[in-house]
Amino acid sequence: MLALGLHATLPWHPLATHLPTTTYPPPLPTHTVRGVPSELFLGHPQPMEWLDFTHRLPYTSTRTCRYRARSAGHLDGLHMHLVVELDELTSIDAYRERTTWTCTYVRLFDAAHGGIWLAAGALIECVCRVDAAAHRPTYAIAVHVAHDGDASSLRHVADCSWSGDG
């Protein structure tokens, strides 16, 4: 089984000034990252996409990830990493281990905006859509926030999308 972890991060970290940007063109500013301390994550990682290679893979999928901000901070981007489960005992986690895979940070708001301030307990919802029907799969994530933590008050705050495998 293959899982792509997705979680919100604080907007800035001293390492950020040293992170090279990838070759993605704007408007999707992404950074290849390693070693971001987990204390900077607003929420715990969740699977954005599960692929079970022992079965026929779906052409399209939608998955909703919900996070409770575990501490106050600015939401300005998403941290994604790959987790491969080989069996019940063996897995490879590109965030926790040094592998040839890197983690990706997607900035949702420009640096001047600074992101959205969230208190601890705020609700963050990411609706992740994958269309793998074409040769280059497309990914889209819609981000919603409820400052008061109540799902009925979720409001749309950002979108990001890209095509290709990474």
N, C-alpha and C positions, 0 to 999 in steps of 0.2 A: 504494500500500500504506500502511496506517495502523498504527502501532505505539504501544502505551502502555508506556512504560518503567517499570520497577519496581525499586527497590533499597532496601536497608536503610540507615539513617542513624544517626548518633550521636544520643543522646537530647535533647541540649540545645545550643542555640546562642544567643549573645547576641541574635540577631535574634528568637528565639522569643517573647520577651516583647512584641514589637511586632507580632506577626502576628495579624490578625483571624481569628476562627473563622468558619466558614461557617454556613449555616442548617441543617446536618444536626442532627437531634436526637441526644442521647446514646442508645446507648452508643458511637457512633462519633465520637470527637473528631477532627475534621479541621481542618486549617489551610490556607488559601490562602497559598502561599509563593512568593517570588521571591528570587533572588540567594543561595541557600544555597551556600557554597563547596564544591566537589567534594571537598576534603580531608576533609570531614565524613562522606562516604559510606563505609560499610564494604565495599561491593562495587560493581562496575561495572554500569551499567544493562543490563537485558535486556528483550526484548519480553514483555509480559504477554498481549497480545492483538494479533493481526494481522488486519486486515480488508483484503481485496483487492476493491475495488469494481468490478473488471472481471469478476468471477465472482459466482455466487449466494453470498450470505453464509450461513454456518451458523447454525442456531438456538442450538446449544450448542457450547461448546468447553472444553477443559481443557488447561492448559499448565503445565509445571513449570519454575520458574526456580531454578537453584542458584548460590550465591555462595560464594566463599572470602573470609573476612574478610581484607582486605588490610592491616589494622592492628588492634591491640587497641582495644576500645571497647565501649560499651553499645549493645545493640540495643533500641530501644524503639518503633520505628515504621518506616513504609514511605513512601518518596518516589516519587510517580508523576508522570509527565509525558508529554505527547503528542509524537510524532514522525510527521510526514506525509512520505512519500516520493512526490514527484510524478513523477519519472523517475530514470534512473541518475545524473544530475548534480545534481538539485534536490531539496532537502528543507527542511522547516520543523521546527525543534526548539524546543519551548516552554521547555525548560530553558536552552539556550544562547543563544537569541535573545529579544528583546523582542517579544512578540506579544500579541494580545488574549486568548490562552489563558493560564491560570496553571497552576502546578504544585500538586499536592495532597500534603500530609503527613498520614498517618493514624497517630495514636498508638495503639500496641497495648497499652501498660501505663500505669496511672495514674502521676502524677508521684511519688507517695510510694514506689512500687515501684522506680522508677528504671531499669527495663529489665533486660536480662540481659547480664552482662559476658561478652564473648567475647575470647579471645586471637586474635592473628593466625593465620590458617590454619583457624579454625573453619569448619564448613560450615553454611550457612543455606539452607533449601529452602522455597520458596513454591509451593504448589499453587493455581493460579488457575482458578476455574470461572466461566464466563459462560453465562447463560441469556437469550437475546434473543428467545425465542418470544413473550413478552408485549410490550405497548406500552412498558412501562418495563423495560429489561433489568435483571437482577439479577447481582451480582458477589459472589463469596466467595473469600477467600484464607485458606488454612490455612498456618501458619508452623511449621516444624520446625527444630531446631538439633541439631548434633552438635559438642559442645565439643572433642572430640578430632580432628575433621575426618574421621572415618570414617563413611561413609554408613550402615553397618549399625547405628550407634548413634544415628541420628536420633530425636529425641523431639519430640512435639507441644508447642508452647509458647503458641500464640495463634491466634485466628480473628478475621477481620473480614468484614463483609458490608454491602452497601448496594444500593439500587435507584435507577435513573435513569441519566442520562448523565454524571454528574460529581459 
